Amino acid sequence: MYLWKCWRDTRSAFRGFVAGLLAVGIFCLYVQFDPLGWIAAKPESSRLLWHMMSDALGAQLGKLILIAGFILGALGVGVEFERGTADFLLTRPRSRRAFLWTSWCVGAAQILTLVLLAHAITWLTAPDLPAARPGLFFRVLLGMCTMALFTYSLTYLMTTLARNSRNGTGLSLAALTAHVGLYAWLRFWHGITTPVLLDLIESRDRVDAGVRFGSLLGWLAVGLMLMVVAQLHFERAEV
C-alpha cells in the first residue's frame, strides 16, 4: 500500500519529465528526417537554425535527468514531515526502514526509466554522437545512470535531514557545487586531481575511453552510503 502511495506522490513529476523528453525527442526526430519536407523547403539559413535548435535541445537531455534527480529526491520520506503525515506513517506496523527503502526504490526506478528514455532519444536523433556508438552505448548509459542515481540519493538524504523538500534541494545543490568547486580549486591551483561526479563520462576529446568503471562503482557505493545515513537518521527521527 505504501508502494502505491509513493507512486501516487511522484507520478505527476515523473510524467512531466517523460512528456518533456518525448517532446524533445519528437522535435529532434522531425528535424532530422523532415518527413513532410517543410524544413528542406526553407532557405539555408533557416534550415541551419532548425538543426541548431535540435542539437541544442538534444544536448540538454542529460541536464534534464539531473534536474529529475533533484526533484524526485525531494519527494522522498523526508517530505512527510513537511506535509504533517509523518506522525501517521511512522506509527504503522511496518518499520521505518521499509518506508524509506520502498520510497527510494520507486524513485530510483523512475530515474532509471528516464535515463533509458533519454539515452534512446539520443541514439535515435543523434547517431553520430560518441554516446550513440555501439561500443560506447552501454558504458555511457551506465555512467548516466550512476550520475542520476547519485544526485537522486544525495537530494533524498538532504530532504530527510532538512525535513523539507525546498531546503533539501537547496542543500543538495550546495553540496554538489561545493564538490565541483573543491575539485577545481585543488586541480587548477594545486595540481591535485580528485574524483569528480561529472567525470563519470569522459569529455568528448577522450570519449573513446568510455566510462571509468572504477569511478562508476565508487560513486554507486557512495550513493548507497548516503542512503544508509538517511536510514540511520530516519530511524531515530522524532515525530
C-alpha positions in Angstrom: 0.0 0.0 0.0 2.9 2.4 0.8 4.3 1.5 -2.6 1.2 2.8 -4.2 1.4 6.0 -2.1 5.0 6.6 -3.2 3.9 6.2 -6.9 0.9 8.5 -6.4 3.0 11.2 -4.8 5.6 11.2 -7.5 3.7 10.2 -10.7 2.9 13.8 -11.7 6.5 14.9 -11.7 7.6 11.6 -13.4 5.0 12.0 -16.1 6.0 15.6 -16.6 9.6 14.6 -17.2 8.6 11.8 -19.6 6.4 14.3 -21.5 9.3 16.7 -21.7 11.7 14.0 -23.0 9.2 12.8 -25.6 8.6 16.3 -26.8 12.3 16.9 -27.3 12.6 13.5 -29.0 9.8 14.1 -31.4 11.1 17.5 -32.3 14.6 16.2 -32.9 13.3 13.3 -35.0 11.2 15.6 -37.1 14.1 17.9 -37.8 16.4 15.0 -38.6 14.1 13.1 -41.0 11.8 16.0 -42.1 9.0 13.7 -43.3 6.9 16.4 -44.8 9.7 18.3 -46.4 8.9 21.6 -44.7 12.4 22.2 -43.4 14.1 21.3 -46.7 11.9 23.8 -48.5 13.2 26.7 -46.3 16.3 28.8 -47.0 19.6 27.5 -46.0 19.9 29.9 -43.0 16.5 28.8 -41.7 17.4 25.1 -42.1 20.6 25.7 -40.2 18.7 27.4 -37.4 16.3 24.4 -37.1 19.2 22.0 -36.9 20.9 24.2 -34.3 17.8 24.2 -32.2 17.5 20.5 -32.4 21.2 20.0 -31.4 20.8 22.4 -28.5 17.7 20.7 -27.2 19.3 17.3 -27.5 22.3 18.4 -25.6 20.1 19.3 -22.6 18.7 15.8 -22.1 21.4 14.9 -19.6 20.8 18.1 -17.6 17.1 17.3 -17.6 17.8 13.9 -16.0 19.9 15.6 -13.2 17.0 18.0 -12.6 14.7 15.0 -12.3 17.1 13.6 -9.7 16.8 16.8 -7.6 13.0 16.9 -7.9 12.2 13.3 -7.3 14.8 13.1 -4.5 12.9 15.9 -2.7 9.7 13.8 -2.8 11.1 11.1 -0.5 10.2 10.2 3.1 11.7 13.4 4.4 8.8 15.4 2.8 6.4 13.6 5.1 7.5 15.8 8.0 6.8 18.9 5.9 3.3 17.6 5.0 2.5 16.6 8.5 1.9 13.0 7.7 5.0 11.5 9.4 3.2 11.0 12.7 0.7 8.7 11.0 3.1 6.8 8.8 5.8 6.2 11.4 3.3 4.6 13.8 2.2 1.9 11.3 3.3 -1.7 11.9 5.9 -1.6 9.1 9.4 -0.4 10.1 10.8 3.0 9.2 13.5 1.2 7.2 10.8 -0.4 5.0 9.2 3.0 4.3 12.5 4.6 3.4 13.7 2.0 1.0 10.3 1.5 -0.6 10.2 5.2 -1.3 13.8 5.2 -2.6 13.2 2.2 -4.9 10.2 3.8 -6.5 12.1 7.0 -7.2 15.2 5.1 -8.4 13.1 3.1 -10.9 11.7 6.3 -12.2 15.1 7.8 -12.6 16.5 4.8 -14.4 13.4 4.8 -16.7 14.1 8.5 -17.6 17.8 7.8 -18.2 16.9 4.9 -20.6 14.4 7.1 -22.4 16.9 10.0 -22.7 19.6 7.7 -24.0 17.3 6.1 -26.5 16.3 9.5 -27.8 20.0 10.4 -28.2 20.7 7.2 -30.1 17.7 7.8 -32.4 18.2 11.5 -33.0 22.0 11.9 -33.0 23.5 8.6 -34.2 26.8 10.5 -34.9 27.4 11.4 -31.3 30.0 9.3 -29.4 27.4 8.2 -26.9 25.4 6.5 -29.6 28.3 4.4 -30.9 27.8 0.7 -30.5 31.0 0.3 -28.4 30.1 3.1 -26.0 26.4 2.9 -25.8 26.1 0.8 -22.7 29.1 2.3 -21.0 27.8 5.8 -21.3 24.4 4.6 -20.3 25.9 3.2 -17.1 27.6 6.5 -16.4 24.4 8.4 -16.9 22.5 6.0 -14.6 25.2 6.4 -11.9 25.2 10.2 -12.1 21.4 10.4 -11.9 21.1 7.9 -9.0 23.8 9.7 -7.0 22.1 13.1 -7.5 18.8 11.5 -6.5 20.2 9.8 -3.4 22.0 13.0 -2.3 18.8 15.0 -2.6 16.9 12.3 -0.8 19.4 12.4 2.1 19.3 16.2 2.4 15.5 16.2 2.3 15.4 13.6 5.1 17.8 15.7 7.2 16.1 19.0 6.5 12.5 17.6 6.7 11.7 20.0 3.9 11.7 19.5 0.1 12.9 23.0 -0.8 15.7 23.0 1.8 16.7 19.5 0.8 17.0 20.5 -2.8 19.0 23.6 -1.8 21.4 21.7 0.4 21.9 19.1 -2.4 22.7 21.8 -4.9 25.0 23.5 -2.4 26.8 20.2 -1.7 27.4 19.4 -5.4 28.5 23.0 -6.1 31.0 22.8 -3.3 32.2 19.4 -4.6 32.9 20.8 -8.1 34.4 23.9 -6.6 36.8 21.9 -4.4 37.7 19.8 -7.3 38.5 22.8 -9.5 40.5 24.5 -6.7 42.6 21.5 -6.0 43.2 20.8 -9.7 43.9 24.2 -11.1 45.6 25.8 -8.1 47.5 22.9 -6.5 47.7 20.3 -9.4 45.9 17.7 -7.3 43.3 15.6 -9.2 40.4 14.2 -7.2 37.3 12.2 -8.2 34.5 14.4 -9.6 31.0 13.3 -10.4 30.9 15.0 -13.8 33.9 13.0 -14.9 32.0 9.7 -14.9 31.5 10.1 -18.6 34.6 11.2 -20.4 34.7 14.5 -22.2 34.3 14.4 -26.0 38.0 14.6 -26.7 38.6 11.5 -24.6 35.3 9.8 -25.3 36.9 6.6 -26.8 37.9 5.7 -23.2 34.2 5.4 -22.3 33.3 5.2 -18.7 35.8 4.6 -15.9 34.3 1.5 -14.2 36.3 2.1 -11.0 34.8 5.5 -10.6 31.4 4.2 -11.5 31.5 1.6 -8.8 32.9 4.1 -6.3 30.1 6.6 -6.9 27.5 3.9 -6.7 29.0 2.9 -3.3 29.0 6.5 -2.1 25.3 6.8 -3.2 24.3 3.8 -1.2 26.3 5.1 1.8 24.2 8.3 1.6 21.1 6.2 1.8 22.4 4.3 4.8 23.0 7.6 6.5 19.4 8.7 5.6 18.1 5.4 7.1 20.0 5.8 10.3 18.8 9.4 10.7 15.2 8.5 9.8 15.0 5.6 12.2 16.0 8.0 15.1 13.9 11.0 14.0 11.3 12.3 16.4 7.9 12.8 15.0 
